[in-house]
Amino acid sequence: MGTAAHAYRRGRFQIAVADDRRRARADPRPVGAVLAGTGDDNFGDEWMGEALAAGLPSCRLTDVTYPATERRLGRLGLSGAPLFAGVVISGGTLINPYFLPRALGVLGDGLPAWTVGTGAGSAGFGVPEDSADPDGWVECLTRFERVTVRGPRSSARLAAAGFGHASAVGDLALAHVPDEPLRQSGSRRVLVNVSGTELEGVRGEGMAEEVVLESIGRAVRDLTGAGWAPVPLVLHRDDLPRLIVVGRIAGGWAGAPVVPRSAREAGAEMTRAGALVGMRLHAAALGWIHGVPTLGLAYRDKTLDFAEQVGAGNQVADLRTAAPAQLESAVQALVARPREQAVAVHARAITCRDALRSLLSSIDAQISGG
């Protein structure tokens, strides 16, 4: 039964992909193949997808899928050079062994290719840094028109692997930075995001998940006692059960979960926030780009990579090295942080935004021949 159900779902997926490619072939715009992390209902991935679509308005974008599927589609003229005008590696942390086969599957036809603010290293929860070596990417990256990455850590990691031509322009989500930081509203609402898997902390990479949740729960309880109103921020279904645990430890939340589905919804929620705690990278990114006092909770290098690119390296608690008491103190201290720090991060983020938009405009022109 399980095998049959899996085969059925796989067949439905392949039919849906083929239908999308046929529509793309009928579209008068040139087709850009996009390797990204979308499709799992993760706000951060979809948020970056919004930015990419806005930055490449002359192109019809379609997601790259698994190599075997691309080969089958290629026989129908629905993949590779017969369909694609260029390849964009964007969003998430994709320069690692997991995504390499997908990239190689569409690069063999000599198509022009770019990376746009992606990361080198672990893709996320449950994937240790030591299993995310980017060495396998080095040879194919030499064929790219331009290689840009999320931040200085990704650039240094590629340099150590033998590719020294990656420039740090910032995460694709930075294309959403508003022109001005949010005005100080006096809000005492604190958005809190946590997530993870049961594998976190069991490989010697930091605190076990239950210790992290306990520490944050105690800090949230103290913030409530000091007159703040903590509210859970959910960016993926895996966040909710962990936020429920934090709420139990804290003695309850001050409001219903905030679950943004688009850049517009997320921006509206930021106008009501007085501070933000973000464990998912793009939860912290929401606060940093809007000028909201933010504490990032780093479970992998990706958070520090983003933070250092926008001058927020001192606004992160590293869960791999911090003690529980230090984590608790960092959350409590967030609400007393001078607003000027958040404004300075927003100013750095503006610089990244402009560089990303310029890069996307150049790619759009090259793919479309404009």
C-alpha positions as CSV (number, residue, x, y, z in Angstrom):
1,M,0.0,0.0,0.0
2,G,2.8,2.4,0.9
3,T,4.7,1.7,-2.3
4,A,1.6,2.1,-4.4
5,A,0.7,5.4,-2.7
6,H,4.2,6.7,-3.2
7,A,4.1,5.8,-6.9
8,Y,0.7,7.5,-7.3
9,R,2.0,10.7,-5.7
10,R,5.1,10.6,-7.8
11,G,3.1,10.2,-10.9
12,R,0.8,13.1,-10.0
13,F,3.8,15.3,-9.3
14,Q,5.4,14.5,-12.7
15,I,2.2,15.2,-14.5
16,A,1.9,18.6,-12.7
17,V,5.5,19.5,-13.6
18,A,5.0,18.5,-17.3
19,D,1.8,20.6,-17.4
20,D,3.7,23.6,-16.0
21,R,6.5,23.2,-18.6
22,R,4.0,23.0,-21.4
23,R,2.5,26.3,-20.2
24,A,6.0,27.7,-20.0
25,R,6.8,26.6,-23.6
26,A,3.6,28.4,-24.8
27,D,4.5,31.6,-23.0
28,P,6.1,34.2,-25.2
29,R,8.6,35.1,-22.5
30,P,12.0,33.4,-22.3
31,V,12.0,30.6,-19.7
32,G,14.3,30.7,-16.7
33,A,15.1,27.5,-14.8
34,V,15.2,28.2,-11.1
35,L,16.8,26.0,-8.5
36,A,15.3,27.0,-5.1
37,G,13.9,25.5,-1.9
38,T,10.3,26.3,-2.6
39,G,7.4,23.9,-2.4
40,D,7.3,22.9,1.3
41,D,5.1,25.7,2.5
42,N,8.1,27.4,4.2
43,F,7.5,31.2,4.3
44,G,11.2,32.0,3.9
45,D,11.5,30.1,0.7
46,E,8.3,31.5,-0.7
47,W,9.3,35.0,0.4
48,M,12.5,34.7,-1.6
49,G,10.5,33.3,-4.5
50,E,8.4,36.5,-4.5
51,A,11.6,38.6,-4.7
52,L,13.0,36.6,-7.6
53,A,9.8,36.8,-9.6
54,A,9.6,40.6,-9.0
55,G,13.3,40.9,-10.0
56,L,13.0,38.9,-13.3
57,P,9.7,40.3,-14.8
58,S,10.6,39.6,-18.4
59,C,11.1,35.9,-17.7
60,R,8.7,32.9,-17.2
61,L,10.2,31.1,-14.3
62,T,9.9,27.4,-13.6
63,D,11.4,25.3,-10.8
64,V,14.1,22.7,-11.5
65,T,13.2,19.3,-10.2
66,Y,15.0,15.9,-9.8
67,P,17.5,14.8,-12.4
68,A,15.5,11.7,-13.5
69,T,12.4,13.9,-14.0
70,E,14.4,16.5,-16.0
71,R,15.7,13.7,-18.3
72,R,12.2,12.5,-19.0
73,L,11.0,16.0,-19.6
74,G,14.0,16.7,-21.9
75,R,12.9,13.9,-24.2
76,L,9.6,15.9,-24.6
77,G,11.4,19.1,-25.2
78,L,10.4,20.3,-21.8
79,S,13.8,20.7,-20.2
80,G,17.3,21.8,-21.0
81,A,18.3,24.0,-23.9
82,P,15.1,23.3,-25.9
83,L,13.1,25.1,-23.3
84,F,15.4,27.1,-20.9
85,A,17.1,30.4,-21.7
86,G,19.1,30.5,-18.5
87,V,19.5,28.9,-15.0
88,V,19.3,30.8,-11.7
89,I,20.4,29.2,-8.4
90,S,18.6,31.2,-5.8
91,G,17.1,31.2,-2.4
92,G,18.0,29.0,0.6
93,T,21.3,27.4,1.2
94,L,21.8,25.4,-1.9
95,I,25.6,25.1,-2.4
96,N,25.9,21.7,-0.8
97,P,25.9,18.0,-1.9
98,Y,22.1,17.7,-1.6
99,F,21.3,20.2,-4.4
100,L,24.3,19.6,-6.6
101,P,22.7,16.8,-8.7
102,R,19.7,19.0,-9.5
103,A,22.1,21.8,-10.6
104,L,24.2,19.5,-12.8
105,G,21.0,18.1,-14.4
106,V,20.3,21.4,-16.1
107,L,23.8,22.9,-16.6
108,G,25.0,20.3,-19.1
109,D,23.6,22.1,-22.1
110,G,25.9,25.1,-21.6
111,L,23.1,27.4,-20.5
112,P,24.1,30.7,-19.0
113,A,23.8,30.4,-15.2
114,W,23.9,32.6,-12.1
115,T,23.7,32.2,-8.3
116,V,21.7,34.9,-6.5
117,G,22.5,35.3,-2.8
118,T,22.4,31.6,-2.0
119,G,24.4,30.1,0.8
120,A,27.2,27.5,1.0
121,G,26.8,24.9,3.8
122,S,24.0,23.3,5.7
123,A,20.5,23.6,4.2
124,G,18.9,23.6,7.6
125,F,17.6,21.5,10.5
126,G,18.9,18.0,10.7
127,V,21.7,18.6,8.2
128,P,25.1,19.1,10.0
129,E,27.6,21.5,8.7
130,D,30.2,18.7,8.3
131,S,27.9,16.9,5.8
132,A,27.3,20.0,3.7
133,D,30.8,20.3,2.1
134,P,30.5,22.5,-1.1
135,D,33.6,21.0,-2.8
136,G,31.6,19.3,-5.4
137,W,30.3,22.6,-6.7
138,V,33.7,24.2,-7.4
139,E,34.1,22.9,-10.9
140,C,30.6,23.7,-12.1
141,L,30.7,27.2,-10.6
142,T,33.6,28.1,-12.9
143,R,31.1,28.0,-15.7
144,F,28.6,30.5,-14.2
145,E,28.2,34.0,-15.4
146,R,28.4,35.3,-11.9
147,V,28.4,33.6,-8.5
148,T,26.9,35.6,-5.6
149,V,26.2,34.4,-2.1
150,R,24.4,35.3,1.1
151,G,27.3,36.6,3.2
152,P,31.0,36.5,4.1
153,R,30.8,33.0,5.6
154,S,29.5,31.5,2.4
155,S,32.1,33.4,0.4
156,A,34.9,32.2,2.7
157,R,33.7,28.6,2.7
158,L,33.8,28.5,-1.1
159,A,37.2,30.1,-1.1
160,A,38.5,27.4,1.2
161,A,37.1,24.8,-1.2
162,G,39.1,26.4,-4.1
163,F,36.6,28.9,-5.6
164,G,37.6,32.4,-4.7
165,H,35.3,34.4,-7.1
166,A,32.0,34.4,-5.1
167,S,30.8,37.9,-4.0
168,A,28.6,38.4,-1.0
169,V,25.6,40.5,-2.0
170,G,23.1,39.3,0.6
171,D,20.2,36.9,0.9
172,L,17.5,37.2,-1.7
173,A,15.0,38.2,0.9
174,L,16.9,41.5,1.2
175,A,15.2,42.5,-2.1
176,H,12.1,43.2,0.1
177,V,13.8,45.8,2.4
178,P,11.5,48.8,2.7
179,D,12.9,52.3,2.0
180,E,12.6,53.4,5.6
181,P,12.8,51.5,8.9
182,L,9.6,51.2,10.7
183,R,8.8,54.1,13.0
184,Q,9.0,53.4,16.7
185,S,5.4,52.7,17.7
186,G,5.9,52.0,21.4
187,S,4.5,48.5,20.8
188,R,5.3,45.9,23.5
189,R,4.4,43.0,21.3
190,V,7.3,40.5,20.9
191,L,7.1,38.0,18.0
192,V,8.8,34.7,18.9
193,N,9.8,32.0,16.5
194,V,11.4,28.7,17.3
195,S,11.8,25.5,15.3
196,G,14.0,22.5,14.9
197,T,14.1,18.8,14.7
198,E,14.7,16.1,17.3
199,L,18.2,15.7,15.7
200,E,19.4,19.1,16.8
201,G,22.0,19.0,19.5
202,V,22.6,15.3,19.4
203,R,25.7,15.5,17.3
204,G,27.6,17.8,19.6
205,E,26.4,20.9,17.7
206,G,24.9,22.6,20.7
207,M,22.0,22.5,23.2
208,A,19.4,19.8,22.8
209,E,16.1,21.0,21.5
210,E,14.3,20.6,24.9
211,V,16.9,22.8,26.6
212,V,16.5,25.5,23.9
213,L,12.7,25.5,24.3
214,E,13.0,25.5,28.1
215,S,15.4,28.5,28.1
216,I,13.3,30.5,25.7
217,G,10.1,29.6,27.6
218,R,11.5,31.0,30.8
219,A,12.6,34.2,29.1
220,V,9.2,34.6,27.5
221,R,7.6,34.2,30.9
222,D,9.9,36.9,32.3
223,L,9.0,39.3,29.4
224,T,5.4,38.7,30.1
225,G,5.9,39.6,33.8
226,A,7.7,42.8,32.7
227,G,4.6,43.9,30.8
228,W,5.5,42.7,27.3
229,A,3.1,40.7,25.1
230,P,4.9,37.7,23.5
231,V,3.1,36.2,20.5
232,P,4.2,33.1,18.5
233,L,5.5,33.6,14.9
234,V,4.9,30.5,12.7
235,L,6.8,30.3,9.3
236,H,6.5,26.5,8.8
237,R,4.3,23.7,10.2
238,D,7.3,22.4,12.2
239,D,7.4,25.6,14.2
240,L,3.9,25.2,15.8
241,P,4.4,22.2,18.1
242,R,7.6,23.8,19.5
243,L,5.9,27.1,20.0
244,I,3.2,25.3,21.9
245,V,5.8,23.9,24.2
246,V,7.4,27.3,24.8
247,G,3.9,28.7,25.5
248,R,3.3,26.0,28.2
249,I,6.6,26.8,29.9
250,A,5.9,30.5,29.7
251,G,2.4,30.2,31.1
252,G,0.7,31.2,27.9
253,W,1.0,33.5,25.0
254,A,-0.5,37.0,24.7
255,G,-2.2,36.4,21.4
256,A,-2.9,33.9,18.6
257,P,-0.1,32.7,16.3
258,V,1.0,35.0,13.6
259,V,1.2,33.1,10.3
260,P,2.2,35.3,7.4
261,R,1.6,34.0,3.9
262,S,3.1,36.8,1.8
263,A,5.6,39.7,1.9
264,R,2.6,42.1,2.3
265,E,1.2,40.2,5.3
266,A,4.6,39.9,6.9
267,G,5.3,43.6,6.5
268,A,1.9,44.4,8.1
269,E,2.8,42.2,11.1
270,M,6.2,44.0,11.5
271,T,4.4,47.3,11.9
272,R,2.8,45.9,15.1
273,A,6.0,44.5,16.5
274,G,8.2,46.0,19.3
275,A,10.8,43.2,19.1
276,L,11.4,39.9,17.5
277,V,13.1,36.6,18.4
278,G,13.8,34.4,15.3
279,M,15.3,30.9,15.2
280,R,14.4,30.3,11.5
281,L,16.8,32.5,9.5
282,H,14.0,34.3,7.7
283,A,12.1,35.0,10.9
284,A,15.1,37.0,12.1
285,A,15.5,38.5,8.6
286,L,12.0,39.9,8.9
287,G,12.9,41.9,11.9
288,W,16.3,43.0,10.7
289,I,15.1,44.3,7.3
290,H,12.2,46.3,8.8
291,G,14.3,47.9,11.5
292,V,12.7,46.0,14.4
293,P,15.0,45.1,17.4
294,T,15.8,41.5,16.7
295,L,17.6,38.6,18.2
296,G,18.6,35.8,15.8
297,L,19.0,32.3,17.2
298,A,21.8,30.6,15.2
299,Y,21.5,26.9,14.9
300,R,23.7,26.8,11.7
301,D,26.2,29.2,10.0
302,K,23.4,30.5,7.8
303,T,22.0,32.9,10.4
304,L,25.5,34.3,11.2
305,D,26.2,34.6,7.4
306,F,23.1,36.8,7.0
307,A,23.6,38.7,10.1
308,E,27.3,39.6,9.4
309,Q,26.3,40.7,5.9
310,V,23.9,43.3,7.3
311,G,26.0,44.3,10.3
312,A,23.9,42.4,12.9
313,G,26.6,39.9,13.9
314,N,26.3,41.1,17.5
315,Q,22.5,40.5,17.5
316,V,22.7,36.7,17.4
317,A,22.8,34.1,20.1
318,D,24.7,31.0,18.8
319,L,22.8,27.9,20.0
320,R,25.9,25.8,19.3
321,T,28.1,27.6,21.8
322,A,25.8,29.5,24.2
323,A,24.9,28.1,27.7
324,P,21.1,28.0,28.6
325,A,21.5,30.9,31.0
326,Q,23.2,33.0,28.3
327,L,20.3,32.3,25.8
328,E,17.7,33.2,28.4
329,S,19.6,36.5,29.2
330,A,19.9,37.4,25.5
331,V,16.2,37.1,25.0
332,Q,15.4,39.1,28.0
333,A,17.9,41.8,27.0
334,L,16.5,42.2,23.5
335,V,13.7,44.5,24.6
336,A,16.2,47.0,26.2
337,R,18.4,47.2,23.1
338,P,18.8,50.8,21.7
339,R,16.7,51.3,18.6
340,E,19.6,52.9,16.9
341,Q,21.1,49.4,16.4
342,A,18.1,48.2,14.4
343,V,18.1,51.4,12.3
344,A,21.8,50.8,11.5
345,V,21.1,47.3,10.3
346,H,18.3,48.5,8.1
347,A,20.7,51.0,6.5
348,R,23.1,48.2,5.7
349,A,20.3,46.1,4.4
350,I,19.3,48.9,2.0
351,T,22.7,48.7,0.4
352,C,22.3,44.9,-0.1
353,R,18.8,45.4,-1.5
354,D,20.0,47.8,-4.2
355,A,22.9,45.5,-5.2
356,L,20.5,42.5,-5.4
357,R,18.0,44.5,-7.5
358,S,20.7,45.6,-9.8
359,L,22.0,42.0,-10.2
360,L,18.5,40.7,-10.9
361,S,17.9,43.5,-13.5
362,S,21.1,42.5,-15.3
363,I,20.1,38.8,-15.3
364,D,16.6,39.6,-16.5
365,A,18.1,41.6,-19.4
366,Q,20.6,38.8,-20.3
367,I,18.0,36.0,-20.3
368,S,15.4,38.0,-22.2
369,G,17.9,39.6,-24.6
370,G,16.8,43.0,-23.6
